[in-house]
Amino acid sequence: QVQLVESGGGSVQAGGSLRLSCAAFGIIYSDYYMGWFRQAPGKEREGVAQIDNFGRITFADSVKGRITISRDNAKNTLYLQMNSLKPEDTAMYSCAFRYGYGAPFSGYNYWGQGTQVTVSS
């Protein structure tokens, strides 16, 4: 099984920045996606950004221009750098993993526990 452990969440004022980290353990095969999702109270879970093993990246329209996703292969760690944060970015952010390929933000079946991001106005 793949294990994912997120960190880096916290409370920040609007306009601030946070860097989320996701440490991955137990990856066996080379073809996979890793991504960040978020879910706010009363809303459905949505994909934020994902990256495949070729480095191809997909962003949600709501965060384009404000976030970057990257991977440190030496540390087996995924990052989400979030800038210009808005109150509507407040959510539980979860790291996710899937083997193979598919439609954007689809088919993920390994999940971390999540890290809370709170943005105040």
MIPADREN-302881 format. One record per residue: residue number from 0; residue in three letters; x, y, z of N, C-alpha, C in turn. Coordinates in Angstrom, 1 decimal. Example, Ala and Ser with C-alpha at 12.3 -4.5 7.8 and 13.67 -1.06 7.14 Angstrom:
MIPADREN-302881
<r 0; ALA; <13.2; -5.7; 7.8>; <12.3; -4.5; 7.8>; <13.2; -3.3; 7.8>>
<r 1; SER; <12.8; -2.2; 7.1>; <13.7; -1.1; 7.1>; <12.9; 0.0; 7.9>>
//
This chain:
MIPADREN-302881
<r 0; GLN; <0.8; -1.2; 0.0>; <0.0; 0.0; 0.0>; <0.9; 1.2; 0.0>>
<r 1; VAL; <0.3; 2.3; -0.6>; <1.0; 3.6; -0.6>; <0.5; 4.4; 0.6>>
<r 2; GLN; <1.4; 4.9; 1.4>; <1.0; 5.8; 2.5>; <1.4; 7.2; 2.2>>
<r 3; LEU; <0.5; 8.2; 2.6>; <0.7; 9.6; 2.3>; <0.5; 10.3; 3.6>>
<r 4; VAL; <1.5; 11.2; 4.0>; <1.4; 12.0; 5.2>; <1.6; 13.5; 4.9>>
<r 5; GLU; <0.6; 14.2; 5.1>; <0.6; 15.7; 4.8>; <1.0; 16.5; 6.0>>
<r 6; SER; <1.6; 17.7; 5.7>; <1.9; 18.6; 6.8>; <1.9; 20.0; 6.1>>
<r 7; GLY; <2.0; 21.0; 7.0>; <2.2; 22.4; 6.5>; <1.0; 23.3; 6.6>>
<r 8; GLY; <-0.2; 22.7; 6.9>; <-1.3; 23.5; 7.1>; <-1.3; 24.5; 8.2>>
<r 9; GLY; <-2.2; 25.4; 8.3>; <-2.2; 26.3; 9.4>; <-3.2; 27.5; 9.1>>
<r 10; SER; <-3.1; 28.5; 9.9>; <-4.0; 29.7; 9.8>; <-3.2; 30.8; 9.3>>
<r 11; VAL; <-3.7; 31.5; 8.3>; <-3.0; 32.7; 7.7>; <-4.1; 33.7; 7.3>>
<r 12; GLN; <-3.6; 35.0; 7.2>; <-4.5; 36.0; 6.8>; <-4.6; 36.0; 5.3>>
<r 13; ALA; <-5.7; 36.6; 4.8>; <-5.9; 36.7; 3.3>; <-4.7; 37.4; 2.7>>
<r 14; GLY; <-4.2; 36.9; 1.6>; <-3.0; 37.4; 0.9>; <-1.8; 36.7; 1.3>>
<r 15; GLY; <-1.8; 35.9; 2.4>; <-0.6; 35.2; 2.8>; <-0.3; 33.9; 2.0>>
<r 16; SER; <0.7; 33.2; 2.5>; <1.1; 32.0; 1.8>; <1.3; 30.8; 2.7>>
<r 17; LEU; <1.2; 29.7; 2.2>; <1.5; 28.4; 2.9>; <2.1; 27.4; 1.9>>
<r 18; ARG; <2.9; 26.5; 2.4>; <3.5; 25.5; 1.7>; <3.1; 24.1; 2.3>>
<r 19; LEU; <2.4; 23.3; 1.6>; <2.0; 22.0; 2.1>; <2.9; 21.0; 1.5>>
<r 20; SER; <3.2; 20.0; 2.4>; <4.0; 18.9; 2.0>; <3.3; 17.6; 2.1>>
<r 21; CYS; <3.7; 16.6; 1.3>; <3.1; 15.3; 1.3>; <4.2; 14.3; 1.1>>
<r 22; ALA; <4.6; 13.5; 2.2>; <5.6; 12.5; 2.1>; <4.9; 11.2; 1.7>>
<r 23; ALA; <5.4; 10.5; 0.7>; <4.9; 9.3; 0.1>; <5.8; 8.1; 0.5>>
<r 24; PHE; <5.1; 7.0; 0.8>; <5.9; 5.8; 1.2>; <5.2; 4.6; 0.4>>
<r 25; GLY; <6.0; 3.7; 0.0>; <5.5; 2.4; -0.6>; <5.2; 2.5; -2.1>>
<r 26; ILE; <5.6; 3.4; -2.8>; <5.4; 3.5; -4.3>; <6.2; 2.4; -5.0>>
<r 27; ILE; <5.6; 1.6; -5.8>; <6.2; 0.4; -6.4>; <6.4; 0.7; -7.9>>
<r 28; TYR; <5.4; 1.1; -8.6>; <5.4; 1.3; -10.0>; <5.7; 2.7; -10.4>>
<r 29; SER; <6.2; 2.9; -11.6>; <6.6; 4.2; -12.1>; <5.6; 5.1; -12.7>>
<r 30; ASP; <4.5; 4.5; -13.1>; <3.4; 5.3; -13.8>; <2.3; 5.6; -12.8>>
<r 31; TYR; <2.2; 6.9; -12.4>; <1.3; 7.3; -11.4>; <1.0; 8.8; -11.4>>
<r 32; TYR; <-0.1; 9.2; -10.8>; <-0.4; 10.6; -10.6>; <-0.3; 10.8; -9.1>>
<r 33; MET; <0.1; 12.0; -8.7>; <-0.1; 12.5; -7.3>; <-0.8; 13.8; -7.4>>
<r 34; GLY; <-1.7; 14.1; -6.4>; <-2.4; 15.4; -6.5>; <-2.8; 15.9; -5.1>>
<r 35; TRP; <-3.3; 17.1; -5.1>; <-3.9; 17.7; -4.0>; <-5.3; 18.0; -4.2>>
<r 36; PHE; <-6.1; 17.6; -3.2>; <-7.6; 17.9; -3.2>; <-7.9; 18.7; -2.0>>
<r 37; ARG; <-9.1; 19.3; -2.0>; <-9.6; 20.1; -0.8>; <-11.1; 19.9; -0.7>>
<r 38; GLN; <-11.5; 20.0; 0.6>; <-12.9; 20.0; 0.9>; <-13.3; 21.0; 2.0>>
<r 39; ALA; <-14.1; 21.9; 1.7>; <-14.6; 22.9; 2.7>; <-15.9; 22.4; 3.2>>
<r 40; PRO; <-16.3; 22.9; 4.5>; <-17.5; 22.5; 5.0>; <-18.7; 22.8; 4.1>>
<r 41; GLY; <-19.6; 21.9; 3.9>; <-20.8; 22.1; 3.1>; <-20.5; 22.0; 1.6>>
<r 42; LYS; <-19.3; 21.7; 1.2>; <-19.0; 21.6; -0.2>; <-18.4; 20.3; -0.6>>
<r 43; GLU; <-18.5; 19.9; -1.9>; <-17.9; 18.7; -2.4>; <-16.4; 18.8; -2.5>>
<r 44; ARG; <-15.7; 17.7; -2.4>; <-14.3; 17.6; -2.6>; <-13.9; 18.0; -4.0>>
<r 45; GLU; <-12.9; 18.8; -4.1>; <-12.5; 19.2; -5.5>; <-11.0; 19.1; -5.6>>
<r 46; GLY; <-10.6; 18.7; -6.8>; <-9.1; 18.7; -7.2>; <-8.5; 20.1; -7.2>>
<r 47; VAL; <-7.3; 20.2; -6.7>; <-6.6; 21.5; -6.7>; <-5.5; 21.5; -7.8>>
<r 48; ALA; <-4.6; 20.5; -7.7>; <-3.6; 20.3; -8.7>; <-3.1; 18.9; -8.7>>
<r 49; GLN; <-2.5; 18.4; -9.8>; <-2.0; 17.1; -9.9>; <-0.7; 17.1; -10.8>>
<r 50; ILE; <0.1; 16.1; -10.6>; <1.3; 16.0; -11.4>; <1.5; 14.5; -11.6>>
<r 51; ASP; <1.9; 14.1; -12.9>; <2.2; 12.8; -13.2>; <3.7; 12.5; -13.2>>
<r 52; ASN; <4.1; 11.3; -13.5>; <5.6; 11.0; -13.4>; <6.4; 11.6; -14.5>>
<r 53; PHE; <5.7; 12.2; -15.5>; <6.4; 12.9; -16.6>; <6.6; 14.4; -16.2>>
<r 54; GLY; <6.0; 14.8; -15.1>; <6.0; 16.2; -14.7>; <4.9; 17.1; -15.3>>
<r 55; ARG; <3.9; 16.4; -15.9>; <2.8; 17.2; -16.5>; <1.8; 17.6; -15.4>>
<r 56; ILE; <1.4; 18.8; -15.3>; <0.6; 19.4; -14.2>; <-0.7; 19.8; -14.7>>
<r 57; THR; <-1.7; 19.6; -13.9>; <-3.1; 20.1; -14.1>; <-3.5; 20.9; -12.9>>
<r 58; PHE; <-4.0; 22.1; -13.1>; <-4.5; 23.0; -12.1>; <-6.0; 23.1; -12.2>>
<r 59; ALA; <-6.6; 23.3; -11.0>; <-8.0; 23.8; -11.1>; <-8.1; 25.2; -11.5>>
<r 60; ASP; <-9.1; 25.6; -12.2>; <-9.3; 27.0; -12.6>; <-9.3; 28.0; -11.5>>
<r 61; SER; <-9.8; 27.6; -10.3>; <-9.9; 28.5; -9.2>; <-8.6; 28.9; -8.6>>
<r 62; VAL; <-7.6; 28.1; -8.8>; <-6.3; 28.4; -8.2>; <-5.2; 28.7; -9.2>>
<r 63; LYS; <-5.5; 28.7; -10.5>; <-4.4; 29.0; -11.5>; <-3.8; 30.4; -11.2>>
<r 64; GLY; <-2.5; 30.5; -11.2>; <-1.8; 31.7; -11.0>; <-1.4; 32.0; -9.5>>
<r 65; ARG; <-2.0; 31.2; -8.6>; <-1.8; 31.4; -7.2>; <-1.1; 30.2; -6.5>>
<r 66; ILE; <-1.0; 29.1; -7.2>; <-0.4; 27.9; -6.6>; <0.6; 27.2; -7.6>>
<r 67; THR; <1.5; 26.5; -7.0>; <2.4; 25.7; -7.8>; <2.5; 24.3; -7.1>>
<r 68; ILE; <2.7; 23.3; -7.9>; <2.8; 21.9; -7.4>; <4.2; 21.4; -7.9>>
<r 69; SER; <4.9; 20.7; -7.0>; <6.2; 20.2; -7.4>; <6.5; 19.0; -6.6>>
<r 70; ARG; <7.6; 18.3; -7.0>; <8.0; 17.0; -6.4>; <9.5; 17.0; -6.2>>
<r 71; ASP; <9.9; 16.5; -5.0>; <11.3; 16.3; -4.7>; <11.5; 14.8; -4.7>>
<r 72; ASN; <12.0; 14.3; -5.7>; <12.2; 12.8; -5.9>; <13.1; 12.2; -4.8>>
<r 73; ALA; <14.1; 13.0; -4.4>; <15.1; 12.5; -3.4>; <14.4; 12.3; -2.1>>
<r 74; LYS; <13.4; 13.1; -1.8>; <12.7; 12.9; -0.5>; <11.4; 12.2; -0.6>>
<r 75; ASN; <11.0; 11.9; -1.8>; <9.7; 11.3; -2.1>; <8.6; 12.2; -1.5>>
<r 76; THR; <8.7; 13.4; -1.8>; <7.7; 14.4; -1.2>; <7.1; 15.3; -2.3>>
<r 77; LEU; <5.8; 15.5; -2.1>; <5.1; 16.4; -3.0>; <4.8; 17.7; -2.3>>
<r 78; TYR; <4.8; 18.8; -3.0>; <4.6; 20.1; -2.4>; <3.5; 20.9; -3.1>>
<r 79; LEU; <2.8; 21.7; -2.3>; <1.8; 22.6; -2.9>; <2.1; 24.0; -2.3>>
<r 80; GLN; <2.7; 24.9; -3.1>; <3.0; 26.2; -2.7>; <1.7; 27.1; -3.0>>
<r 81; MET; <1.1; 27.7; -2.0>; <-0.1; 28.5; -2.2>; <0.2; 29.9; -1.8>>
<r 82; ASN; <0.0; 30.8; -2.7>; <0.2; 32.3; -2.5>; <-1.1; 33.0; -2.7>>
<r 83; SER; <-1.2; 34.3; -2.3>; <-2.3; 35.1; -2.4>; <-3.6; 34.4; -1.9>>
<r 84; LEU; <-3.5; 33.8; -0.8>; <-4.6; 33.0; -0.3>; <-5.9; 33.8; 0.0>>
<r 85; LYS; <-7.0; 33.2; -0.2>; <-8.3; 33.9; -0.1>; <-9.1; 33.1; 1.0>>
<r 86; PRO; <-10.1; 33.7; 1.6>; <-10.9; 33.0; 2.6>; <-11.6; 31.8; 2.0>>
<r 87; GLU; <-11.9; 31.8; 0.7>; <-12.6; 30.7; 0.0>; <-11.6; 29.5; -0.2>>
<r 88; ASP; <-10.3; 29.7; 0.1>; <-9.4; 28.6; 0.1>; <-9.4; 27.8; 1.3>>
<r 89; THR; <-10.1; 28.3; 2.3>; <-10.2; 27.5; 3.6>; <-10.8; 26.1; 3.4>>
<r 90; ALA; <-10.1; 25.1; 3.8>; <-10.5; 23.7; 3.5>; <-9.6; 22.8; 4.2>>
<r 91; MET; <-10.0; 21.5; 4.2>; <-9.1; 20.4; 4.5>; <-8.4; 20.0; 3.2>>
<r 92; TYR; <-7.1; 20.1; 3.2>; <-6.3; 19.7; 2.0>; <-5.7; 18.3; 2.2>>
<r 93; SER; <-6.0; 17.4; 1.2>; <-5.5; 16.1; 1.2>; <-4.6; 15.7; 0.0>>
<r 94; CYS; <-3.6; 15.0; 0.3>; <-2.7; 14.5; -0.7>; <-3.3; 13.1; -1.2>>
<r 95; ALA; <-3.2; 12.9; -2.5>; <-3.8; 11.6; -3.1>; <-2.9; 11.0; -4.1>>
<r 96; PHE; <-3.1; 9.7; -4.4>; <-2.2; 9.0; -5.3>; <-3.0; 8.0; -6.1>>
<r 97; ARG; <-2.6; 7.8; -7.3>; <-3.2; 6.7; -8.1>; <-2.1; 6.1; -9.1>>
<r 98; TYR; <-2.2; 4.8; -9.3>; <-1.4; 4.3; -10.4>; <-2.1; 4.4; -11.7>>
<r 99; GLY; <-1.3; 4.5; -12.8>; <-1.9; 4.6; -14.1>; <-2.3; 6.0; -14.5>>
<r 100; TYR; <-3.2; 6.1; -15.5>; <-3.6; 7.4; -16.0>; <-5.1; 7.4; -16.3>>
<r 101; GLY; <-5.6; 8.6; -16.3>; <-7.1; 8.8; -16.5>; <-7.4; 10.3; -16.6>>
<r 102; ALA; <-8.7; 10.6; -16.6>; <-9.2; 11.9; -16.7>; <-8.7; 12.7; -15.5>>
<r 103; PRO; <-8.5; 14.1; -15.6>; <-8.0; 14.9; -14.6>; <-8.8; 14.7; -13.2>>
<r 104; PHE; <-8.0; 14.5; -12.2>; <-8.5; 14.4; -10.8>; <-9.5; 13.2; -10.6>>
<r 105; SER; <-9.3; 12.1; -11.5>; <-10.1; 11.0; -11.4>; <-9.3; 9.7; -10.9>>
<r 106; GLY; <-10.0; 8.8; -10.3>; <-9.4; 7.5; -10.1>; <-8.4; 7.4; -8.9>>
<r 107; TYR; <-8.3; 8.4; -8.1>; <-7.4; 8.4; -6.9>; <-8.0; 7.4; -5.9>>
<r 108; ASN; <-7.1; 6.6; -5.4>; <-7.6; 5.6; -4.4>; <-6.7; 5.4; -3.2>>
<r 109; TYR; <-5.7; 6.3; -3.1>; <-4.9; 6.4; -1.9>; <-4.9; 7.8; -1.4>>
<r 110; TRP; <-5.1; 8.0; -0.1>; <-5.4; 9.3; 0.5>; <-4.6; 9.5; 1.8>>
<r 111; GLY; <-4.1; 10.7; 2.0>; <-3.6; 11.1; 3.3>; <-4.7; 11.5; 4.3>>
<r 112; GLN; <-4.3; 11.8; 5.5>; <-5.2; 12.2; 6.5>; <-5.7; 13.6; 6.3>>
<r 113; GLY; <-5.0; 14.4; 5.7>; <-5.3; 15.8; 5.4>; <-4.7; 16.8; 6.4>>
<r 114; THR; <-4.6; 18.0; 5.9>; <-4.0; 19.1; 6.7>; <-4.9; 20.3; 6.5>>
<r 115; GLN; <-5.3; 21.0; 7.6>; <-6.3; 22.0; 7.6>; <-5.6; 23.4; 7.2>>
<r 116; VAL; <-6.2; 24.1; 6.3>; <-5.8; 25.4; 5.9>; <-7.0; 26.4; 6.2>>
<r 117; THR; <-6.7; 27.4; 7.0>; <-7.7; 28.4; 7.3>; <-7.2; 29.8; 7.0>>
<r 118; VAL; <-8.0; 30.5; 6.1>; <-7.6; 31.8; 5.7>; <-8.6; 32.8; 6.2>>
<r 119; SER; <-8.2; 33.7; 7.0>; <-9.1; 34.7; 7.6>; <-9.0; 36.0; 6.8>>
<r 120; SER; <-10.1; 36.8; 6.8>; <-10.2; 38.1; 6.1>; <-9.7; 39.2; 7.0>>
//
